[in-house]
């Protein structure tokens, strides 16, 4: 399965990659996840210099998926690498490449025939970051529609919380889509603003 995603707000991050099942996706078995992405965000303000942090991140994970009648649970672990650059009025500088371990867990559950609950947790040591997202949806207009909550933080004391509405698993022309819109708060800049995320995936 190939996938791509975009998260856009005061900060922007996009990623793409592939998820591989060594048997079949509808059965228990080993899986692999390979991804690469990049983004940028503003830092500073409130009297401190404003900097632009550019990040490139890649990972190659192995794992296992557990398929049940109510849904699927997948766990991954593997190496990741991160490279960052800071730029501001005083110039720019590249930070050393960091290697680390990433842990990734996902749950896609259908509590009833017309509902979908998803949960994602990602922990990475290369950037000292953590990400979590929880959503619930009801089947309407060809997708699951409902609320979504997400949070992110890393070792630079950057934090981001978001809440919004999502439409997940809409099928069109052999592709499936996910769209969410809402608002987010970023600290330490304490900025409230809109956010949008988009994902597309397709089975090979």
Buried (B, 14 or more C-beta within 10 A) or exposed (E): BEBBBBBBBBBEBBBBBEBBBEEEBEEEBEBBBBBBBBBBBBBBEEEEEEBBBBBBBBBBBBBEBEBEEEBBBBBBBBBBBBBBBBBBEEEEEEEEEBEBBBBBBBBBBBEEEEBBBBBBBBBBBBBBBBBBBBBBBEBEEEBBBBBBBBBBBBEBEBBBBBBBBBBBBBEEEEEBBBBBBBEBBBEBBEBEEEBBBBBBBEEE
